[in-house]
Structures are given as structure tokens and as C-alpha cells.
């Protein structure tokens, strides 16, 4: 859908602080990062241009490069380029074989949703384009040398570049092997998820800097309101709140969205409603609806660029996959819960929850849903507790995660959710481990954490939790 660009404004607003004008619509950088075909195609074009230019290079270029250009006949040059192409293709096959094995192992052992870490890694963005450039250059240069007549030996700049590209390919091979081996460690995988998710949260927090500081509750729907119906199937990947505010201000609307980022929507489904201050024609309403829908970007799957809950879900998937009978790896689940603790404690200092945007006069115009810290904490504990209640180490980490988030939460509602979850985790884990020595340890540690939430000292982790 065609996006609507938000107008950048500055200045004070009643009840809303200052508007930063931060763009929330997808940028060219986002588009290039998600279109995986762009780097290889660009690399192929560069290799083709170099291959055509350097074989029949102008005399001025040959004179400049005569000190570095190799002396060879056209036949010798074709042979060297063919050998270089063979080495490059062999190295590329090693890179692809190793990467595919690691990706398959990570998908089956941890979570298929972690494959994005490989798709956006340097192997896709840098290493493969290097091999594509070398291969296309060698192919085009070999073809061009076939058109060169004469048996004399002459400086061949193309051969010098081919050797440089071959060295780059071998360096890329070593880099990709080391990078892939690093991504085989689950600690690096889950840490990358935390870093990416907190980066997304910081980006969203910048977008919220111009929102109302004390947003009013959403208004009830009236008879003048008309529904906002989505035009296609997909997942809500991003919502350009500034574009919605521009549309709502220009057309005197109050826009209420009821679907959050990450939710699946069906064609024709109502995702919210808009209420005009004065009745207008059907053409005006249709134009306004198209502008509103243009600010809602759909994708074929959930996109991590705006979806904090997706990062939480990925770590939860790693934990419950590790706790499955087929894998039975509790320590990986413990590592995932530890990283969830780092993530949620980082989120506790950020602005979360619903958003309300007002116009320059302070009138609330755009109402957007959003998950609170308590919602993310519930999402992080629910499934892991269900599958890991019988594992003392996992239960202890869940208790500590919940207490740590409750201790740092700024909103009273989030602290209440943390206290309730702490009691739930204690009850479920004690029932699952009833009659064992671990049950008393869990009970004592949970009581110590409850005292810590009331202002007491933070307890040490029991030995069975290591």
C-alpha cells in the first residue's frame, strides 16, 4: 500500500511536549535490508562492468597500471581467469554447504524463527556478493579475452584484479566460517535477539517522544464513526502514527486502531474506526480511509523491525524447544530465560503501552494499542512455566526474572502483574515438584524474592539454579 508521509513539525503542544517529527514509515535502508536480491544483483553488475572495461582498457589506464598489471598473452589470461573462476566456485560451495548445515541445525534445535539472524548476517550481505562479483568478472573477462587477437604478451590489468578478487574470496571464506561457528553457539543467538529487540524498543520510544504524556482513555464509539477495514491478508508490520496524525488533523478525525503490530488480519476485517467531527461525503470518507490504510504496512510474516513481542516470542520458543522431550536441554532454557530477564529489565525503563497523539491544539487525534511491560512479562513466563515447571533451575530463573522486572517496573499495574506471576510460578512449580527436595528450596527462594519486592535485600541464587 502507498505510504503516507508524516509532516515534520516542531514546537510546543499542549499536553504533548514537543513533536520530534521522527519518521515512522519504512525507509530506503529498511527496504534494501529486506530485499535480499539487491546485494547479489549489484555485485553481478559491478563484476560485469569491470570485466568488460579492464580487458580492453584505454591506453591511459594500461600505462597507469603497467607496474601492477600481469604480462600475459590472451590465451594465458583466459587460462588464469578460468582457474580463478574454478577456485571461487569451489570456495562458494564450501560456504553454502557449511551455512546450510548450520541453519538446518539451528532451525531444528532452537527455533525456525532464528533464521532471520542468518538471512541478515554478513554472509548474505557481504560474503555472497564478493563471490558473485568474482565469478561474473571472470566469466565476462574470459569471454572478452576470446575476442582479443594477437599472440604478443602485454600488460593485463584484468589479471591483477582477478588475483585481488581471489584473495577477497578466500578472506570471505575464512570470515564466513568463523562467523557461522560463532552463530552455532546458542548464547550468541539469544544475545543477538535481545540486542535487536532492545534496539527496536529504543526506536519505538523515539517515535513516542511526541505523544501525550498523560494520554486520556480511548473514547467510546459513536454512531458517526465509520469502520476501517483492511484490504488484504497479512500481518501488521508497522503503523506510521505520524501519517495517521497528519490525516486526522487535516480531515478533523479521531482515529482509533484496535489491532497492534504483529497481529494477523484478514481481508475485510475491521482494524479500527474513525470518527469525523462533522459529517462528510462518501468520497471524502473513502479518501480518508485510503490514507489511513496507507499508514498501516502489512507483510507476509511478522517483521522484527517494529515488533517487540516477536523478540520475546523467539526467546520463549528457544526455551520450550530445549525443554521438549526430544531435545531435553534445560540449560539452554535457562540461558533463554536469563536473556529474557535482560530484555525485560531493559524494557522496564522504556515507554510502553498504548499511544495517544494529539494535534497542535492538544486535541487527541490518534489512539493506538500497545502492550505493556506486564503483557511482555506474561508472554515470557506463560509457556515456559507450563513446560518447565518440573525443572528446578528453570523455575528458579522464572522466579528471579519476574521479581527483577517487578522491582524495576515504574507503573503500579506492571508491579501488580509481576507479584501475581511470582505467586503463580511458585504455586505451579511447587505442585510439579511436590515431595522433592527442590520444592522447599523453591518456596524459600520465592519468599525471599517477595521480601525483596517489599524492600528487602536481593537473595542469592540457590546452588540448584546454576
N, C-alpha and C positions, 0 to 999 in steps of 0.2 A: 504494500500500500504506500501511496505517496505520503511522505512525512511532512508535517507542518513545522516550520522552524519557529522557535520561540524568539520574541524580540527581547534584546538585552536592554534592561532599564537599570538605572541607578537612582539612589535617593532614599530617603526615609519613607516608611509606610506605617500608618497607624496599626499597631498590634502585630506587625510582621517584621520588624527590624529593617534590614537593608536587603534589597534584592541583588543577588550577585550576577544574574544573567548567565549562569552556567548552562551550557547546552546539555540536554539530556537525550537528544536524538543520536542514533548511531553515527559515528564519524567515519571519515575515509580510512583512518587507521584501523578501526574495528572491521570495516568491510574487507580490507586487504588481509587482515589476520585470519579471517574466517574463510576466505576464498583460497583454498589450498592449491589451486591450479596456477595462481599468479606467479609464485617464485619459479617453478619449473619452466613455464612458458617464457617468462622474461629471460631466464638463463639460456634457453634454446635460441632466442632471438639474438642475444649477445654473442653466443658462440658462432652462430651463422654469420653475423656481420664481421666478426674477427677473422673467421676462416676465409671469407671472400676477399677481405681487404688486405690481409698480410701476405697472401700468396702472390698476388700481383700488386704489391705495394708501390707507391710512387717512388721515384729515384731519390727524392729528398729524404723520405723515411728510411730507405735502404742505407743511405750514407750515414744517417744518424745512428742506425742500429748495426752498422757494419762491424763494430767491435764485439757485439754480443751475438750477432746472428751466426748460425752454423753454416759452414761451407758444405754444400751437397748438390748433387745432380737432382733432377726432378724425380728420377726413379728411386734414388736413395731416400729422398724426402717422403715419397709415398710409402716406402717400407717402414720408415721410422714412425710415421703417423699411424700406420696400421698396427704396429706393435704397441704404441701408446694407447690406442683405442682398445686393444685386447686387454691390457693391464687395467685400464679404467673400468671396463665392463666386469672384469673378474672381481675387482675391489667392490664395485657396486653390488654384485650378487652376494658377497660376504656381508655387506652392511644390511641388505634387505633380509637375508636369511636370519641373521642374529636378531634383528629388530622384531621380525615376525614371531620368532620363538619366545622372546621376552614378553611381547604384547599378549600372545596367547596365554602364557603362564600367568601374567598379571590379571587378565580378564577372568580366568577360571579360579584363581586362588584368592584374589582380593575382591574386585568388582569390575564389571564391564564399563561402568561409568568413569573409571580412571583412565580409559583410553585417550581421553582428551589431553592428558598430560603428554602423551607421546605424539599426538597429532600436532600440538602446538610447540613441540620441543625443537631444539636446534637441528635435529636430524631431518625434519621435514622442511624447515625454513632455510637452512644453510647448506647442510651436507648434500642433500639430493641435488639442489641447483648447481653445486660445484661439479658433480659428476655429469649432469646434463650439459653444462657448458663445455666440459672437456670432450664429451662424446660427439656433440654436434659440431664442435670446432674441428675435430679430427676427421669426421666424415666429409664436411664441406671442403676442408683443405686438401684431403686426398683426391676428391673429385676435381678440384681446381688444378692441382698439380698434374692431373692427367691431360690437361689442355695445354700445359707448358711444353714447348718444343725445344730441342737442342740438348746435346749431351754435356755441355760445359758445367763446371762447378761454379756456384755463385752463392752469395750470402742469402740465407733463407730465414727471415725473421719469424716465419710461422713455426719453424722447428724449435727456436728458443722459447716461444710462448707455449708450445706443446709440452716442453720439459717442465716449465713452471707450473702449468696446469696439472701435470702428472704428480709433481711434488705436493700441490694443494690437495689432490685426490687422496694421496697416501696420508697426509696430515688429517684430512677429514675422516678417513677410515679409523685412524687411531682415536680421534676425538669422539666419534660415534660409539666406538667400543667402550671407551671409558664412561661416556655419558649414559649408555644403556646399562652398564654394570651398576652405576650409581642408582638408576631408577629401579633396579631389581630389588633394592632394599625397601622394605615397607616403611621404614622410618622416614626415608626421603619422600616417598609418595604421599604419605599422610601429612607431612610437614608442608609440602607444596600445596596441598589442598587448603590448609589453614592460611598460608600466606596469600593465596589467590582470593580466598573468601574474605579475609580481613581487608584486602585491597578493594574488593567490590564494596564492602561496607563503608570504607572511607570515601569512596567515590559517591555513593548514595548520600552520605552525610553532607558532603559538599553541596549536593543538589538541594538538601533540606535546609540549607543555611538561610534561605529567603522565605521559609514557611512561617506561619503564625506560631509564635512562641507558646501561647496557651490556646490551642485550637478548640473551637466550640464543638459540641457533639453534632453528628450528622442530622440534618433536618428530616422530618417525615415527608414522605412522598405525597404530593397533592394531585388534584385532578388535572392541573395544567401540564404536568410533566409528561414527557414522551420517552419511550424506551430507546436505549442504544443497543442495537442488535449487530452482532458480529457478522461479517460477510463470508468467512471461510473457516475451515477447521485448523486447529493448531494449538500451540502453547503460547501464552503471553510471555514474550521475551523481554519487552521493555515498554515503559509508558513515559512519554515525553510530557511531564507535568507542565513545563513552561509553555509548550504549544497549546495544551488544554487551557491554561490560564489566558493566553492571548486570545483564543477563540471565545472563551467565556466572557472576557471583558469586552471584546469588540461587539459581541452579539447579545450582551446582557443576559447571560445564562448562569445557572448554578448546575455544575456537572458533578454527579455522584457516580463513581465507579464502584462496583461490588465484587470485582474479580481482581485478584492480586497477581503479581508477577510469578510465573511458574505454573499457574493453573491451566489445565486443558479447557478449551472452549470449542463448542460445536457450531457449525454454520447455522445462523438464525437464532443462536442463543442470546438472551438478554444479559449484557455485562454491566449494565448500569442504567442511569436515567439522567435526563437533563430537564431543567425547569426554567422556562423563559420568564422574564419579568413582565412582558406583555405578549399577547398572542400575535403570531405572525402567519404568513402564508406557508403553504406546504412546500413551496420551492425554497424558501428561506430555511425551513426546518431540515430539508434534505441536504442543503449545502452545509449547514452546521453539523449535521450528523457525519457527513463525509470528512469534515475537518477533524472531528473528534476521533473517528475511526483511523484517520491518518496518523494520529499521535499514539496509537496502540500498535506496536510491532509484534506480529506473530512469527513463529518459527516452527519448523517441523519437529523440534525437540526442545527440551529445556536448555537454556543458554546460561552459562555461569557468569556472564558479564554483568548481570543485574540481579541475579537470583542468589540471595544469601542462603535460603533454605536448601538449595541444591548442594552447597558445600557441606552443610550439616548432614544431609541425606547420604552423601558419598562416604563420610566417615562412619556413619551408622551402618551402611552396607558392608564396609570392611570388617566392622566388629562382629556383626551377626554371621557373616560368611565364615569368619575364623572360628566362631562358636558352633558351626554346624558339625554334625557327626562325621561327615566325610572329610573334613579338614582337621578339626579338633586342635586348634591353636589358640589357647586362651591368652597367651602373652601378646599376640597380635591384637586381640580385642582390647587388652589393657593399654597397648600403645595408642590405639584409636581413641579410647576414652580419654587418655591423657591429652591428646591433641584436641579433642572436643573441649576439654577444660580450658586449654589455652585460647581456643577460638571464642568460647562463650565469655570468658573473663575479658577478652579484648572487646567483644561486642557490648559488654556491660557499661563501658564508658562512652558509647556512641548513642546517637539519637535514633531510636527505632519506633515502630508502631505506625499508626495512621498518619497521613499528611493532610493538611488543610492549607490551601494557598489563597491569598486574598489579593484583590486589585489595589491600585494606588490609594484608593479612598478607604481601605480597610474592610471592604465587604468580602466575606468568604465566597469564593467562586468555585474552587475545585476541591473535591473530597476524594481522597484515595485510601484504600485499605492498606494495611501493613502489619506484619507480625511483630509482636513484642518480644522482649528478652525471655519472658516466661514461656511464650509459644515455642521459641527455639529450644529452650531447656526441656520442655515436654517432648518435643520431637527427638531430641538427642537421647533421652532416657527410656522412652516407652518400649521400643522393640528390643533394645539391648537388655533391659531388665527382664523381659519375657523370655529371652533365650539364654541369658547368662546369670540368672538368679542362683543357680546351683554352684557357680564358680566363686569362691570367696574373694579372690583377687579382683575380679570384675565388679562384684558387689561393693567392695570397699572403694574402688575407684569411682563408681557411680555416686556413692555417698559423698565422697570428698568433692567431686565435681559439682554436685547440687549445692553443697554447703558453701563452696568457694564462690559460686555465682550469686547465691543469696546474700553472702557477705558483701559483695561489691555492687549489687544492684541498687540503682538510685530510686526507682519507683517502688512504692509500698506494695502495689499489686504484684510486681515481679518477686519481691521478697516473700510475699504470701505464697505464691506458687512454689517457690523453692522450698519453703518449710513443709508444705503439703507433700511435695515429691520426696523430701527426705524421709518423712514418716512412711510413705508408701513403699519406698525402696527397702527400708528397714523391715517393714512387715512382710513383704513378699520374700525377701531373702531369708529371713528367719524361718518362715514356713517351709521354704525349699530346702533348708539345711537343718531342719529340726532334728535334734538328737545327736548332732555332731559338735565337735569342739569349736568349730568355726562360728557356730550360731552365737555363742556367748561373746566372742571377740567382736562380731558384727554389732551386737547390741551395745556393748560398751563403747565402741567407736562412734556409733550413731548418737549415743547420749552425749559423748564428748563434743561432737560436732554441733549438736543442738545448743550446748552451753557456749560454744564459740560464737554461734549466731547471736546469742544473747549478750555478747561482750566478753566472753571468757577467752582463754588462750587457745591457740590453734593446736590440736593434738597431733602427735607424731603418727606416721603410718605404721600399723602393726606389721610384724615380720611376714605374715602370710600374704601380705599385699605386694611384696616385692617380686 
